[in-house]
């Protein structure tokens, strides 16, 4: 920074906001930092008592905060995101589509650990078009280029943030359980699942209701897959009781099981598997029928966005894996979803 007489500062870049106070009318910046002083600005600056101003000294070894924020923007932004213009040295990213927002936490931590810069991203999870995803800026008014080069080095070549739009999805729904099959109780599971799918624009192409017969369940899974559905969901019969045969039936369908069991409550007995061509086949525990939010709500956005879920990722959901089912649900902006 350099102090300069206002009359001599035309064409220079302000290093700080210039506040104007008109009692009872306004108090706010008449010029913001980063503003290039024009000839007509001189009288305004003098009218607010600025005989001298601090201006930014251009140099090849330093970047203005707006330029540095643009570097951080480029490290973060991916498809289906839009960046705002710098405001007070900060740039914000917004979602341009409904979808699943994810963050490379390891690389983001590496950038934020460098000091003198920050990237603040929202928790990963479902987002709507127009939602704010992240904001970024450097802390000082000017920063050395080598600092930003270091940020590029630790961030790598791929964006730190990703937004995968939801894809149109057809679902084959298999309702299991002798009590439903024989009409002893009403099927309360299906409406709940259909409601959750509708939140993402998915539709149930067909439903079958079966007894606890693993061979019949396996045949139904294979039939749905041969029909070309994008996903198969099996409801009921997911515990370890002798009469619960759904996990066995799913395994026998020739899928690759990612995890049977999840460190999430409610939903510990959830089963996730994929076909060879990447279509999910899931076993939903009974809690999905009555609890407001369960493990299924953590997994479903990934399935809808075609983002594979790994066993390691499911294991990591043990942190933030307890849903309190609050009277007023704040999903996805709650601790239950923080491990996504």
N, C-alpha and C positions, 0 to 999 in steps of 0.2 A: 504494500500500500504506500501511497505517497500523498502528502497534503499539498493542495494546489489552490491558488486563488480561483474563485468561482468564474471570474471573467476570462481566465486563461484555460478553463477546463472543457471548452467546447470540443466535442468529439471523443472525450474520455469516458471511461466506464465507471459508474458509481460503485463504490465498495460497500455501501450501506443504504438502508432505506432512509428517505428524507420525510419526516413527519410534519404534517400541517395540522395546526390546532385552531379551529374557529369556535370560540366558546358558544355552547348551546347549539351548534350546527354540526360540526364534525371533528373527528380526531382520527387520522389515518395517514397512510403514506401518500404523499403527492407524487413522489418518484420512488421506485423500488430499486434495490441494489441490482446491479447488472444493467441499469438503464444507461443508454448512451446519451450524453448531454448534448442537446441541440441548441442553437443560438437563442431561440425563443424561451428556452428553459432558464436562462441566466436570471432574468428578472423575477421569475417565480422563486428561484432559490434565494435570491437576495431578500425577497419579501417574507420569507420564513426565517430570516436571520442567518443564512448560510453565506458568510463572506468567504469561507474556505470549505472545500469538500475533500474527502478522501477518495482518490481514484486508484484504479487497479493499474499496476505497472505491468505492461505486456512483457512476456519473456518466453523463450522457447522451453524453459525448464519448469514452468508452472502453468497450471490450468485454472481458469475461473471456475467457480462452483457449478455454474450451469453446464459448462463443458464436461466437468468431472461427473456430474449427475447423469449426463448422456452416456458416459462410459458405463456406469452402473446399469442404466436402462438397457443397454445393448447386451450386457451379461445376463440379464433376466428375461427379456421379452422373447416369447415364442409365438407360434401361430395362434390365432383367435384371441389375441390381446391387442389393445390399443394404448398408446402412451400419450399423456397430456403434455402440454408445453411446460417448460420450467417455470415454477412460481416460488419466489424466495429461495431459489436454489434446490427446490424439491421437484421430482417428477413422480407421477402416479401412473400405475397401470390398471386398466379396467378390462373386464371380461367382455368379449364380443359375441359369446354364445353361451347357452346353458351347457354345463358339462362338469367334468371332474377336474378339480385343480390340485396339482401335486407340486411338491417342493423337494429339491435335492438338498436335504438338511445338512449333509456333510460338507458340501461345497459352499453352501450359504454361510455356514459357521466359519469356514476358512476365510471367506471374504470379510465378514464382520469382525473377525479376530485381528485383522490387520491394523485396526485403529484408524481414526480420522475419516471414517466413512461408515455408512450404515444402509442396510436394506431391511425393511420391515415387511414381511409377508404375512398374509392371513393364514389361519390354520388350513391345511389341506382338507379337501372335501368337496361336496356339491356346491356349485355357484350358479347364479343366474346372470344372463347378459346384463351388463351395466354395473355389476358388483365391482367394488374396488378390490384388487388383488394384492397390490404391494405399493410401497412408497420408498424412495431412495434419495439420498443426498450425501454430500461430504460435509464434515463438521466445520472446517475452516472456510474462509472466504476464497482462498486460493490454496492449491495443493500441488505438490511436486508431481511431475509426470511419472517419475519412477514409482510412486505409490500406486498410481492407477495401472501401470504396467504390471506391478505385483498382483493387483486384483485380477487382471486378465489371466495371469499365469495360474493362480490357484483356482480360478473359476473353470478353466478349460474351455473347450470348444462348443459344448452343448449348453443351451439356455438353463439357468438355474430353476426356472419355473416352467410348468407345462399346463396346458388346458386342453383336455380331450373332450370334444363335444359328444353328447349322447348319440348313439346310433339307433335307427329304427329297429325294434326288436320284437320277434315273435317268440312266445313262450308255450311250451308244452307243460301242462300241470297235471301231476299224478297225485291224487289224494288217497292215502293209504289208511288202513285201520278197520278191523272187523266191525267195530261199533258203528262206524259211518256206513260201511259197505252193506251191513244188514239193516240199516235204517233205525238202529236203536237210539242214536242221537243225531241231531242236526249237524250238518257240515258248517262249522263256524270259521274254519281255516281259510277257505277259498275267498270269501269276500275281503278278508284282511289282506291277503296276498295280492289280489286284484287291485285293491286300493293303492298299495305301495308301488306296484308296477305302473299304475296310471300316473303317478307323480313324475315318472320319467318318460311317459309317452309310449310305454310298451303295452302289448296286448296279448291276452291268452288266446292262442289259436284253437286250442281244444283242451278239454279236461276229461280225465278218466278217473273213476273211483274203483279202487281194488281192495281185496282182502289182504291180510298179511301173508301173502304168498310170494316169496322172493323170485320164483321163476316168472310169475305173471308180471311183477313189477319190472324185472329186467327186460322182458319182452316189450313192455310198454315204452320203456326208455329207448330201446333200439328202434321201435316203430316211430316214435316222435323224431328221432334223429334222422331216420331215413326219409321222413317227410320234409326235412330241411328247416326245422325250427332253429332259432338262434340259441335257445337255452331250454333246459329241462329242470323243473323244480319238483321235488318230491316232498310232500308234507306228511308229518306224523311218523311215529315208529322209529325215532332216532336214538332212543336210550339203549341201555345194555340189558334190558329185560329179555327173557327168552322169546317172548312173542313179538319183539321188535325186529323185523327182518329187512328194513329199508337199507341200512348201510351195506349189508351183504348183497342185496340186489343191485345197488349202484356199482359196487366193485365188479360184479359179474358182467356188467354191461360193456366191459372193455375200455374203461376210462382210466386216466391217471389221477389217483387221489393225491391232492395237495395236502390236505389235512382233514382228519376226523377228530374233532375237538378243537376248541378255540379258547384262549384265556380271556373271555369276555362274558360278563354276566349282565343281563340274561343272554343265554345262547351257547353254553359250553359244548353242547352236543351237535353243533353244526358240522356238516360235511361239505367240503368243496372239492370238486374234481373237474377235469377238462378232458374233452375228446382229443384225438390226435390232431384235428383241425382247429382246435382252440375254442370249442363251444363248451360253456359251463354246464355241468350237471351237479345240482346241489340237493342236499338233504336238509330240510328245515326242521328244527326242533319245535316242540309244542309251544314254547314261550312266545314264538312269533305270533301266535294266535291271540294272545291276551295282553302282552306287554307293549307299551307304547313304542319303545325303541329297543332293539336287540342287535345282536351281531349281524343280522341280515341287513340292517340299515347301514352298517359300516361297509359291507361287501357290495351291496347292490349298485351303488354309483360306479364302482370299478367294472362290474359286469356290463352295465349299460354303456360305458364309455369304451369298452373293449380293451381295458387295461388289465393285464394279467396280475393276479394276486399270488404271491409266493408264500411258502411255508414260513420263511423268516419274517415276512411282513406280518403275517397273522400272529406269530409269536410276539412280535413287538407291540401288538395291540393290548398286551397285558398291562401296559402303562396307559391309563385312561380307559381301561376296559370294564369299568363298573358304571352302569347306567342307574341313576337314582329314580328314574321315571317321575320327574318332578311334576307337580300339578300343572305348571305352565312350561311346556317343552320349548327349549331354545335351540334345538337341533337346527343346523349343524354347528352353531356357535356355542358349543358347550364342552366341558371337560371330557365327556364320553367320547367325543370324536377327535381328541387332540392327538391320539397316536396314529392317525391316518397318514 
